[in-house]
Amino acid sequence: TVEEMFWRVAYNVALAEREFDDDPDPVAEEFYDLLTDLRFLPNSPTFTGAGTPLGQLAACFVLPISDDMGKDSAGIFQTLRDAALIQQTGGGNGFSFSDLRSKGSMVKTSAGEATGPVGFLRVYDRAFGEIAQGGTRRGANMAVLRVDHPDIRDFITCKTDENQITNFNISVGVTDDFMEAVQDDELFDLRCPQSGETTETVPARELFDMIVKYAHHNGEPGMLFLDAANRQNPLPHLYELKATNPCGEQYLGPYENCCLGSVNLAQHCAQDGIVDWEKLEATVHLSTRFLDNVVTANAYVPAVPQLQEAAVRARRIGLGIMGLGDLMYHGGIRYGSQQAEEFAGQVMEFV
């Protein structure tokens, strides 16, 4: 039953309280009430993983890819292995392919020509197509390539045929330099990721128009503003942000995951006003404790130890909202109006 599922999740997440020598039972009951009242819901891997042999509770991961075939722990096929193991447990992955040398460039060790990021993206896509995510659904993934990579045109157009690269969302990693060059209609340098040398100079607007054309065609590629993300990076001393989770809502460092959950605003309507602020405050506090417990309770993927190390180092959580429209309806606020924008800002500031 749903009640049994909620208790399984609440109890197994509450077991993390033992870290502080606390009795998990009263906390489990609080978590159970939080879930059964539908005031808060975690992401689906927490429901499918808590108290099960897999025990992997996070939806989103970002893995690094270095320009190496196998020696490096973040090499192309080592990362593919790590990603496949994550997919098996119900997680999705984001990757930046920007450090890979461009297609056709020389590979000294084998005297061959490099496959390039789009070639390896196709390899990853084929592999993930064979792995059902967590045995229940196919995994979502995000591929990112910097706008100054020599292969950026191939990347922008790689999903034009909708039967190609079906297990990935793709996003161009955009820089301030690029956007300024677009604005001023200037030339823009494409650079070798290894040496930093300019391989080609192109009109910035030509690339921008290409992104717009294909995004209009079928919604791909998206754009990620890398410099803007790193200006707001809360942990700049640990890493530069290069990629997001599969749907683009969360930038993560290498091997990081994010356990997500949402407060259901529809359950926080007041009788004599719009929002029951006291109830919302209690929900936010308890939901935050729940998600922080998930960081401890998560089994991650034991065969990829870097995942747990990264998670415990930063203890990243993502608390969002849902049911905003219901709350506005309750308060007679028209969705999309100026008042609605101000109200949404007020609610999020409070959260």
DASUL-V257312 format. One record per pair of residues at least 6 apart in sequence whose ideal C-beta (glycine too) atoms are under 8 Angstrom apart, sorted by the first residue. I is the first residue (numbers start at 1). GAP is how many residues later the second one is. If there is no record, write none. Layout:
# DASUL-V257312
i | gap
I | GAP
I | GAP
This chain:
# DASUL-V257312
i | gap
3 | 33
5 | 42
6 | 26
6 | 29
6 | 30
7 | 21
7 | 25
8 | 42
8 | 43
9 | 22
9 | 26
9 | 33
9 | 37
9 | 38
9 | 41
9 | 42
10 | 18
10 | 19
10 | 21
10 | 22
10 | 24
10 | 25
11 | 13
11 | 17
11 | 20
11 | 21
11 | 40
12 | 38
12 | 39
12 | 285
13 | 15
13 | 18
13 | 33
13 | 37
13 | 44
13 | 277
13 | 280
13 | 281
13 | 284
14 | 10
14 | 11
14 | 13
14 | 14
14 | 17
14 | 279
15 | 9
15 | 282
16 | 8
16 | 277
16 | 278
16 | 279
16 | 280
16 | 281
17 | 6
17 | 7
17 | 10
17 | 276
18 | 6
19 | 277
27 | 262
30 | 256
31 | 255
31 | 259
34 | 6
34 | 249
34 | 252
34 | 253
34 | 256
35 | 6
37 | 230
38 | 226
38 | 228
38 | 229
39 | 224
39 | 225
39 | 228
39 | 229
39 | 240
39 | 244
39 | 248
40 | 221
40 | 222
40 | 223
40 | 224
40 | 243
40 | 246
40 | 247
40 | 250
41 | 220
41 | 221
41 | 223
41 | 281
42 | 15
42 | 217
42 | 218
42 | 219
42 | 248
42 | 249
42 | 252
43 | 15
43 | 16
43 | 216
43 | 217
43 | 218
44 | 15
44 | 46
45 | 11
45 | 12
45 | 13
45 | 14
45 | 44
45 | 45
45 | 46
45 | 89
46 | 11
46 | 12
46 | 213
46 | 215
46 | 248
48 | 6
48 | 42
48 | 86
48 | 88
49 | 6
49 | 7
49 | 8
49 | 40
49 | 41
49 | 85
49 | 249
49 | 250
50 | 7
50 | 247
54 | 35
54 | 36
54 | 80
54 | 245
55 | 242
55 | 243
55 | 244
56 | 30
56 | 33
56 | 34
56 | 35
56 | 78
56 | 242
56 | 243
56 | 244
56 | 245
57 | 202
57 | 237
57 | 240
57 | 241
57 | 242
58 | 33
58 | 199
58 | 200
58 | 201
58 | 202
58 | 236
58 | 240
58 | 242
58 | 253
59 | 31
59 | 32
59 | 33
59 | 186
59 | 199
59 | 200
59 | 201
60 | 31
60 | 32
60 | 34
60 | 185
60 | 186
60 | 190
60 | 192
60 | 197
60 | 198
60 | 200
61 | 22
61 | 25
61 | 30
61 | 31
61 | 32
61 | 33
61 | 184
61 | 191
61 | 194
61 | 195
61 | 196
61 | 246
62 | 31
62 | 32
62 | 33
62 | 180
62 | 181
62 | 182
62 | 183
62 | 189
62 | 190
62 | 191
62 | 192
62 | 193
62 | 194
63 | 11
63 | 16
63 | 19
63 | 20
63 | 23
63 | 30
63 | 31
63 | 32
63 | 191
63 | 192
64 | 10
64 | 15
64 | 31
64 | 32
64 | 178
64 | 190
64 | 191
65 | 9
65 | 10
65 | 11
65 | 14
65 | 30
65 | 31
65 | 32
65 | 34
65 | 35
65 | 55
66 | 6
66 | 8
66 | 9
66 | 10
66 | 33
67 | 9
67 | 32
67 | 33
67 | 34
67 | 126
67 | 127
68 | 6
68 | 7
68 | 8
69 | 6
69 | 7
69 | 8
70 | 6
70 | 7
70 | 8
72 | 6
73 | 233
74 | 180
76 | 24
76 | 44
79 | 16
80 | 43
80 | 44
80 | 47
82 | 219
82 | 222
82 | 224
83 | 10
83 | 12
83 | 41
83 | 45
83 | 58
84 | 43
84 | 44
84 | 47
85 | 216
85 | 218
85 | 219
86 | 6
86 | 7
86 | 53
86 | 215
86 | 218
86 | 221
87 | 6
87 | 41
87 | 44
87 | 46
87 | 47
87 | 52
88 | 43
88 | 45
88 | 46
88 | 47
89 | 45
89 | 212
90 | 43
90 | 44
90 | 46
90 | 47
91 | 42
91 | 43
91 | 48
91 | 166
91 | 210
92 | 41
92 | 47
92 | 48
92 | 49
92 | 50
92 | 153
92 | 154
93 | 46
93 | 48
93 | 49
93 | 153
94 | 47
94 | 48
94 | 49
94 | 50
94 | 149
94 | 150
94 | 151
94 | 152
94 | 158
95 | 29
95 | 46
95 | 47
95 | 48
95 | 49
95 | 148
96 | 48
96 | 49
96 | 50
96 | 77
96 | 146
96 | 147
97 | 20
97 | 21
97 | 23
97 | 24
97 | 46
97 | 47
97 | 48
97 | 58
98 | 19
98 | 46
98 | 47
98 | 48
98 | 51
98 | 75
98 | 95
98 | 144
99 | 94
100 | 14
100 | 16
100 | 17
100 | 20
100 | 93
101 | 6
101 | 13
101 | 15
101 | 91
101 | 92
101 | 93
102 | 12
102 | 14
102 | 15
102 | 47
102 | 48
102 | 49
102 | 90
102 | 91
102 | 97
103 | 10
103 | 11
103 | 12
103 | 13
103 | 14
103 | 15
103 | 16
103 | 48
103 | 51
104 | 9
104 | 10
104 | 12
105 | 8
105 | 9
105 | 11
105 | 87
106 | 6
106 | 7
106 | 8
107 | 6
107 | 7
115 | 8
116 | 35
116 | 38
117 | 28
117 | 32
117 | 34
117 | 38
118 | 33
118 | 36
118 | 37
118 | 40
121 | 22
121 | 34
121 | 37
121 | 44
121 | 47
121 | 49
122 | 36
122 | 42
122 | 43
124 | 17
124 | 19
124 | 43
124 | 44
125 | 16
125 | 39
125 | 40
125 | 41
125 | 42
125 | 43
128 | 10
128 | 11
128 | 13
128 | 39
128 | 40
129 | 9
129 | 37
129 | 38
131 | 7
131 | 8
132 | 6
133 | 6
133 | 7
138 | 29
139 | 28
139 | 107
140 | 27
140 | 29
140 | 106
140 | 107
141 | 26
141 | 27
141 | 28
141 | 105
142 | 26
142 | 27
142 | 28
142 | 29
142 | 101
142 | 102
142 | 103
142 | 104
142 | 105
142 | 106
143 | 12
143 | 22
143 | 25
143 | 26
143 | 27
143 | 28
144 | 26
144 | 27
144 | 28
144 | 29
144 | 80
144 | 98
144 | 99
144 | 100
145 | 6
145 | 7
145 | 10
145 | 25
145 | 27
145 | 28
146 | 6
146 | 26
146 | 27
146 | 29
146 | 47
146 | 80
147 | 25
147 | 26
147 | 27
147 | 28
147 | 31
147 | 41
147 | 60
148 | 27
148 | 29
148 | 30
148 | 40
148 | 41
148 | 42
148 | 43
149 | 6
149 | 41
149 | 42
149 | 44
150 | 40
150 | 41
150 | 42
150 | 49
150 | 50
152 | 20
152 | 38
152 | 55
153 | 54
153 | 57
155 | 15
155 | 17
155 | 66
156 | 16
156 | 51
156 | 54
156 | 55
156 | 58
156 | 65
157 | 53
157 | 57
158 | 6
158 | 7
158 | 12
159 | 6
159 | 9
159 | 11
159 | 55
159 | 59
159 | 61
159 | 62
160 | 54
160 | 57
160 | 58
162 | 56
169 | 51
169 | 53
169 | 77
169 | 78
169 | 79
170 | 50
170 | 51
170 | 52
171 | 50
171 | 51
171 | 52
171 | 53
171 | 73
171 | 77
172 | 39
172 | 49
172 | 50
172 | 51
172 | 52
173 | 51
173 | 53
173 | 69
173 | 70
174 | 49
174 | 50
174 | 51
174 | 52
175 | 51
175 | 52
176 | 51
176 | 52
177 | 11
178 | 10
178 | 26
178 | 29
178 | 30
179 | 46
180 | 6
181 | 6
181 | 7
181 | 23
182 | 22
182 | 23
182 | 25
182 | 26
185 | 18
185 | 19
185 | 20
186 | 17
186 | 18
187 | 14
187 | 15
187 | 16
187 | 17
188 | 13
188 | 14
188 | 15
188 | 16
188 | 19
189 | 9
189 | 11
189 | 12
190 | 8
190 | 9
190 | 10
190 | 11
190 | 12
191 | 6
191 | 7
191 | 8
192 | 7
211 | 10
211 | 12
214 | 6
214 | 7
215 | 6
215 | 7
222 | 26
224 | 19
224 | 20
224 | 24
224 | 27
226 | 15
226 | 16
229 | 12
229 | 22
230 | 6
230 | 10
230 | 11
233 | 6
233 | 7
233 | 8
233 | 18
235 | 18
235 | 79
238 | 15
238 | 75
238 | 76
239 | 14
239 | 15
241 | 10
241 | 11
241 | 12
243 | 8
243 | 9
244 | 6
244 | 7
244 | 8
245 | 7
245 | 13
249 | 69
250 | 8
250 | 10
250 | 68
252 | 6
252 | 64
253 | 57
253 | 61
254 | 52
254 | 56
255 | 49
255 | 51
255 | 52
255 | 54
255 | 55
256 | 54
256 | 55
256 | 58
256 | 60
257 | 41
257 | 43
257 | 50
257 | 53
257 | 54
257 | 59
258 | 58
258 | 59
258 | 60
259 | 32
259 | 35
259 | 36
259 | 39
259 | 57
259 | 58
259 | 59
260 | 31
260 | 57
260 | 58
260 | 59
260 | 60
261 | 26
261 | 29
261 | 30
261 | 56
261 | 57
261 | 58
261 | 59
262 | 57
262 | 58
262 | 59
262 | 60
263 | 17
263 | 20
263 | 21
263 | 24
263 | 56
263 | 57
263 | 58
263 | 59
263 | 88
264 | 57
264 | 58
264 | 59
265 | 10
265 | 15
265 | 56
265 | 57
265 | 58
265 | 59
265 | 61
265 | 62
265 | 82
266 | 56
266 | 57
266 | 60
266 | 61
267 | 12
267 | 16
267 | 56
268 | 7
268 | 8
268 | 11
268 | 12
268 | 15
268 | 59
269 | 6
269 | 7
269 | 57
269 | 58
269 | 61
269 | 62
270 | 6
270 | 7
273 | 58
274 | 53
274 | 56
274 | 57
274 | 59
274 | 69
275 | 52
275 | 56
275 | 72
277 | 73
280 | 70
280 | 71
281 | 69
284 | 35
284 | 67
287 | 32
288 | 29
288 | 31
291 | 26
291 | 27
291 | 28
292 | 23
292 | 25
294 | 23
295 | 16
295 | 17
295 | 20
295 | 21
295 | 22
298 | 10
298 | 13
300 | 7
300 | 8
300 | 11
301 | 6
319 | 32
321 | 26
321 | 27
321 | 30
324 | 20
324 | 23
325 | 10
327 | 20
328 | 6
328 | 7
328 | 12
328 | 15
329 | 6
331 | 12
333 | 6
333 | 7
333 | 10
334 | 6
